[in-house]
Every structure is written in structure tokens, then in C-alpha cells.
Amino acid sequence: MNGRSPTPTPSWVFRLSWLNPVLLLIGVALVLSPLIVVLVTSFTPAAIADSTATWTLENYRLAWERGNFWLAFANSTLVAIAVTAIQIFTSALAGYALARLQFPGRQTILLIVLATLVIPFQLLVIPIFLVLKWGHLINTYGALILPTAVNGFGIFLMRQFFQTIPIELEEAATLDGANRWQILWRVMLPLSRPALVTLFLFTFIGEWNDLFKPLVFTTRPELRTVQLALAEFQEQFTNDWSLLMAAVIIATIPVVVLFLFGQRQFIRGIAATGIKN
């Protein structure tokens, strides 16, 4: 020990210590204020001028019935689960190959995968539409599932996470007689749960909120998804804000609940994927 007393903290630091919580509260208020307005409006009776009116759940019942959301929920759930399952499968295979296998052109393939991330889906809609039409898939569930069954982001995410797993685990499994498939399914994937949950959330929420594909590739009413039903509902009840906000809450609840259940794994997956290039 040198015997010198610690340098005193400037007094202005203590005076400004309250600033961070205040700024955080202001930021939270700015972010949540639109959501609060939507939530409050959804419980407000249509006859707001009536001083005796109280908050009610009637808007939700009317929105569910008039918007025919039960069919839209079924379609969106089917499409989102199918796309998510296929993306997890393809991303795990491609990500593992790019992370661990040594073959000519691996870096070139990785660059091509990354290049697909900067191409908007809207630029590809015409060739995709022609391919779907050639395959007689327009106005089918295939038109809602196949165009996004493989995703460059998912491949890159899994590749980055696989590289954070010590290679010694694979070497130990190889010594025990495991082949590449067994290593992937019994060693790598169980250790990659945070990345898998992250990919699941990104994909499911993206598909649930997608309006473009059902709007372009389908015209049959029985294939309506939640977002398409919500858009049609908005056209019918433009002036009924209480009913419209109730429909918005109905369409939002599933993804909010899903995110709340998977947020811990989601944060771990995002944090880990940037550790190693």
C-alpha cells in the first residue's frame, strides 16, 4: 500500500447521478405511451359521451366476431409454425456446415448468405410469384410457407453460435464413435438452445406479423392471416376506434406472450452470437 488517500469523487457527479434514472423513465414513457393509448381505447365504450359509461370487454367480443379472427388465427398459427420449423431445420444444417466443415468455397457461400440479408423481399416478389405460379402453388398454404422457408439470418445466427461451442466436445463425441449427424443432433443442438429460441422468436413473430405474402400470393378468404384480417377490419371500422384498437390487441397478444416466455433465452442467444467471427 502506498498510503495515499483515494481521490475524492467530484461533487457534480453526485448531483448528476439522478439524471440517468430520469432519462430512462422518460424513454420508457415515450415507448409505452402509444401502447397505453391503444390499450385504454380498446376498453373504452363506443358511446364515450355517455358519462355513465364504464370500461368494457364488449369491444373484444365484437371485434373477434366481426373480424372472423378464429380462422385468421388458425391460418397464421399454421403458417408461422411451419415456416419456423423448416427454418430451424435448414438453418441448423447450413450453420453447422459453415461453422465446422472444411470444404472449398465455404467463405464464398457465407458471403452469399450474408448478401441475401440486404436484399429486400419486395425485390424478389415477381420471380417468386412466377415460380409459385409455375408450381401451381398460388392460393395455397405453400405460397405462404415456401418463400421464407430458408433465411440467411437464421443460417448466420446458427453458424455464429456453433462457433462459440468448444470443438473439444465434438472431438470427445467422435472418440466415442459418433458421426457428424449424431454430433449435430445430440451435442450441438442441445447446447444451442438460446440460439434456437432466438431464431424461433424472430421467425414466428416475423411470420405472424407478415402482411405482404398473404396480400400478394393469396386471394381466397379461407387463407386469410391475422394481419390481412386486421387490414380488412380496419377498412370496415375506420371510425370505430374502440373496436379497432381491440382488434389490434387481439392480433398482438400471441406474440407478446411468446416473447415474454422466451425473453431470457432470446437475450442469451443474441449476446452469444457476436462472440466469435
C-alpha positions as CSV (number, residue, x, y, z in Angstrom):
1,M,0.0,0.0,0.0
2,N,1.3,3.5,-0.9
3,G,-0.5,5.3,1.9
4,R,-2.2,7.8,-0.4
5,S,-5.8,8.6,0.2
6,P,-8.3,7.8,-2.6
7,T,-9.1,10.7,-5.0
8,P,-12.4,12.2,-3.9
9,T,-15.3,12.0,-6.3
10,P,-16.3,15.4,-7.7
11,S,-19.5,16.7,-6.2
12,W,-21.0,17.3,-9.6
13,V,-21.0,13.5,-10.1
14,F,-23.4,13.1,-7.2
15,R,-25.6,15.9,-8.4
16,L,-26.0,14.3,-11.8
17,S,-26.5,10.7,-10.5
18,W,-30.2,11.2,-10.6
19,L,-30.1,12.1,-14.3
20,N,-29.8,8.5,-15.7
21,P,-33.0,7.2,-13.9
22,V,-34.9,10.2,-15.1
23,L,-33.8,9.8,-18.7
24,L,-34.7,6.1,-18.6
25,L,-38.1,6.8,-17.2
26,I,-38.7,9.4,-20.0
27,G,-37.6,6.9,-22.6
28,V,-39.9,4.2,-21.2
29,A,-42.8,6.7,-21.2
30,L,-42.2,7.6,-24.8
31,V,-42.0,3.9,-25.8
32,L,-45.0,2.8,-23.8
33,S,-47.3,5.8,-24.3
34,P,-48.7,4.6,-27.7
35,L,-49.3,1.1,-26.3
36,I,-51.1,2.5,-23.3
37,V,-53.3,4.7,-25.6
38,V,-54.2,1.6,-27.6
39,L,-54.9,-0.5,-24.5
40,V,-57.1,2.2,-22.9
41,T,-59.0,2.9,-26.1
42,S,-59.8,-0.8,-26.5
43,F,-61.6,-0.9,-23.2
44,T,-63.5,2.4,-23.8
45,P,-67.1,2.1,-24.8
46,A,-68.1,3.4,-28.1
47,A,-70.5,5.9,-26.5
48,I,-67.8,7.8,-24.8
49,A,-70.0,10.9,-24.5
50,D,-72.2,8.9,-22.0
51,S,-70.9,10.0,-18.6
52,T,-72.2,6.8,-17.1
53,A,-70.2,4.5,-19.4
54,T,-67.5,2.3,-17.9
55,W,-64.7,0.2,-19.3
56,T,-65.9,-2.9,-21.0
57,L,-64.7,-6.1,-22.7
58,E,-67.6,-5.9,-25.2
59,N,-65.2,-4.4,-27.8
60,Y,-63.1,-7.5,-27.8
61,R,-66.1,-9.8,-28.3
62,L,-67.4,-7.7,-31.2
63,A,-64.0,-7.4,-32.8
64,W,-63.5,-11.2,-32.6
65,E,-66.8,-12.0,-34.1
66,R,-67.0,-9.3,-36.8
67,G,-63.4,-9.8,-37.9
68,N,-63.7,-13.6,-38.1
69,F,-60.4,-13.9,-36.3
70,W,-60.7,-17.5,-35.4
71,L,-59.9,-18.6,-38.9
72,A,-57.2,-16.0,-39.3
73,F,-55.6,-17.2,-36.0
74,A,-55.6,-20.8,-37.3
75,N,-54.0,-19.8,-40.6
76,S,-51.4,-17.6,-39.0
77,T,-50.5,-20.3,-36.4
78,L,-50.2,-23.0,-39.1
79,V,-48.0,-20.8,-41.4
80,A,-45.8,-19.4,-38.6
81,I,-45.2,-22.9,-37.1
82,A,-44.4,-24.5,-40.4
83,V,-42.0,-21.7,-41.6
84,T,-40.3,-21.7,-38.2
85,A,-39.8,-25.4,-38.1
86,I,-38.4,-25.5,-41.6
87,Q,-36.1,-22.5,-41.0
88,I,-34.8,-24.1,-37.8
89,F,-34.0,-27.3,-39.6
90,T,-32.3,-25.7,-42.6
91,S,-30.5,-23.1,-40.5
92,A,-29.1,-25.7,-38.2
93,L,-27.8,-27.8,-41.1
94,A,-26.3,-25.0,-43.1
95,G,-25.0,-23.2,-40.0
96,Y,-23.2,-26.3,-38.8
97,A,-21.7,-26.9,-42.2
98,L,-20.4,-23.3,-42.4
99,A,-19.1,-23.4,-38.8
100,R,-17.4,-26.8,-38.7
101,L,-16.9,-28.4,-42.1
102,Q,-14.0,-27.6,-44.2
103,F,-14.8,-27.6,-48.0
104,P,-13.9,-25.5,-51.0
105,G,-15.9,-22.3,-51.4
106,R,-17.1,-22.2,-47.8
107,Q,-16.3,-18.5,-47.3
108,T,-17.9,-17.7,-50.7
109,I,-21.1,-19.4,-49.7
110,L,-21.0,-17.5,-46.4
111,L,-20.7,-14.2,-48.2
112,I,-23.6,-15.1,-50.5
113,V,-25.7,-15.9,-47.4
114,L,-24.8,-12.6,-45.9
115,A,-25.6,-10.8,-49.2
116,T,-29.2,-12.1,-49.1
117,L,-29.7,-10.2,-45.9
118,V,-29.5,-6.8,-47.7
119,I,-31.9,-7.8,-50.5
120,P,-35.5,-6.7,-49.7
121,F,-38.1,-9.4,-50.1
122,Q,-40.2,-7.0,-52.2
123,L,-37.5,-7.1,-55.0
124,L,-37.9,-10.8,-55.3
125,V,-41.7,-10.9,-55.3
126,I,-42.1,-11.1,-59.1
127,P,-39.7,-14.0,-59.6
128,I,-41.2,-15.8,-56.5
129,F,-44.7,-15.2,-57.8
130,L,-43.8,-16.7,-61.2
131,V,-42.1,-19.7,-59.6
132,L,-45.2,-20.3,-57.4
133,K,-47.5,-19.9,-60.4
134,W,-45.4,-22.4,-62.3
135,G,-45.7,-24.9,-59.4
136,H,-49.5,-24.3,-59.1
137,L,-49.0,-23.0,-55.6
138,I,-50.7,-19.7,-55.8
139,N,-53.7,-19.5,-53.4
140,T,-52.3,-22.4,-51.3
141,Y,-50.6,-22.7,-48.0
142,G,-47.4,-23.5,-49.9
143,A,-47.4,-19.9,-51.2
144,L,-47.3,-18.7,-47.6
145,I,-44.7,-21.1,-46.3
146,L,-42.1,-21.9,-49.1
147,P,-40.9,-18.3,-50.0
148,T,-39.5,-17.8,-46.5
149,A,-38.6,-21.5,-45.6
150,V,-34.9,-20.7,-45.8
151,N,-33.5,-17.5,-44.3
152,G,-29.9,-16.1,-44.4
153,F,-30.3,-14.6,-41.0
154,G,-31.1,-17.9,-39.4
155,I,-28.1,-19.6,-41.1
156,F,-25.7,-16.8,-40.0
157,L,-27.2,-16.9,-36.4
158,M,-26.7,-20.6,-36.0
159,R,-23.2,-20.5,-37.6
160,Q,-22.1,-17.8,-35.1
161,F,-23.5,-19.7,-32.1
162,F,-22.0,-23.1,-33.2
163,Q,-18.6,-21.4,-33.3
164,T,-18.9,-20.5,-29.6
165,I,-19.2,-24.1,-28.6
166,P,-15.8,-25.7,-27.8
167,I,-14.6,-28.0,-30.5
168,E,-13.3,-30.4,-27.8
169,L,-16.9,-31.6,-27.2
170,E,-17.1,-32.7,-30.8
171,E,-13.8,-34.4,-30.6
172,A,-14.8,-36.3,-27.5
173,A,-18.1,-37.4,-29.2
174,T,-16.0,-38.5,-32.2
175,L,-13.8,-40.7,-30.0
176,D,-17.0,-42.3,-28.6
177,G,-17.9,-43.3,-32.2
178,A,-20.4,-40.5,-33.0
179,N,-20.7,-39.4,-36.6
180,R,-21.5,-35.9,-37.9
181,W,-25.3,-36.3,-37.7
182,Q,-25.1,-37.6,-34.1
183,I,-22.8,-34.8,-33.1
184,L,-25.2,-32.2,-34.6
185,W,-28.4,-33.6,-33.1
186,R,-27.1,-34.9,-29.7
187,V,-24.3,-32.5,-28.9
188,M,-24.6,-29.2,-30.8
189,L,-28.3,-28.6,-30.9
190,P,-28.9,-29.3,-27.2
191,L,-26.2,-26.7,-26.4
192,S,-27.6,-24.2,-28.8
193,R,-31.0,-23.7,-27.1
194,P,-30.5,-20.0,-26.7
195,A,-29.9,-19.6,-30.4
196,L,-32.7,-21.9,-31.4
197,V,-35.1,-19.9,-29.1
198,T,-33.9,-16.7,-30.7
199,L,-34.4,-18.0,-34.2
200,F,-37.8,-19.3,-33.2
201,L,-38.9,-16.0,-31.8
202,F,-37.6,-14.0,-34.7
203,T,-39.2,-16.3,-37.3
204,F,-42.5,-16.8,-35.6
205,I,-43.1,-13.2,-34.8
206,G,-42.0,-12.2,-38.3
207,E,-44.4,-14.6,-39.9
208,W,-47.2,-13.7,-37.6
209,N,-46.8,-10.0,-38.5
210,D,-46.3,-10.6,-42.2
211,L,-48.9,-8.9,-44.4
212,F,-47.0,-8.9,-47.7
213,K,-47.2,-12.6,-48.6
214,P,-50.9,-13.2,-48.0
215,L,-51.7,-10.0,-49.7
216,V,-49.7,-10.9,-52.9
217,F,-49.8,-14.7,-53.1
218,T,-53.4,-15.4,-52.0
219,T,-56.9,-14.2,-52.7
220,R,-59.0,-16.9,-51.1
221,P,-60.9,-15.7,-48.0
222,E,-60.2,-19.0,-46.3
223,L,-56.4,-18.4,-46.4
224,R,-56.6,-15.0,-44.6
225,T,-54.0,-14.5,-41.9
226,V,-54.2,-12.3,-38.8
227,Q,-52.6,-9.3,-40.4
228,L,-54.7,-9.5,-43.5
229,A,-57.9,-9.8,-41.4
230,L,-56.8,-6.8,-39.4
231,A,-56.2,-4.7,-42.5
232,E,-59.7,-5.7,-43.8
233,F,-61.1,-5.0,-40.4
234,Q,-59.6,-1.5,-40.4
235,E,-61.2,-0.7,-43.7
236,Q,-64.6,-1.7,-42.3
237,F,-64.4,0.1,-39.0
238,T,-62.2,3.1,-39.7
239,N,-64.2,5.4,-37.5
240,D,-64.8,3.0,-34.6
241,W,-61.6,3.4,-32.7
242,S,-62.5,1.4,-29.7
243,L,-63.4,-1.6,-31.9
244,L,-60.3,-1.2,-34.0
245,M,-57.9,-0.9,-31.0
246,A,-59.5,-4.1,-29.6
247,A,-58.7,-5.9,-32.8
248,V,-55.1,-4.6,-32.7
249,I,-54.7,-6.0,-29.1
250,I,-56.2,-9.4,-30.2
251,A,-53.7,-9.6,-33.0
252,T,-50.8,-8.6,-30.8
253,I,-51.4,-10.8,-27.7
254,P,-49.9,-14.1,-29.0
255,V,-46.5,-12.7,-30.0
256,V,-46.2,-10.6,-26.8
257,V,-46.9,-13.7,-24.6
258,L,-44.5,-15.8,-26.7
259,F,-41.7,-13.2,-26.3
260,L,-42.3,-12.9,-22.6
261,F,-41.8,-16.7,-22.2
262,G,-38.7,-16.8,-24.3
263,Q,-37.0,-13.5,-23.5
264,R,-34.3,-14.9,-21.3
265,Q,-33.1,-17.4,-23.9
266,F,-33.6,-14.7,-26.5
267,I,-31.2,-12.3,-24.8
268,R,-28.6,-15.1,-24.2
269,G,-28.8,-16.1,-27.9
270,I,-28.3,-12.5,-29.1
271,A,-25.4,-11.9,-26.7
272,A,-23.6,-15.1,-27.6
273,T,-23.8,-14.9,-31.4
274,G,-21.4,-12.0,-31.6
275,I,-18.6,-13.5,-29.6
276,K,-16.6,-15.2,-32.4
277,N,-16.4,-14.5,-36.1
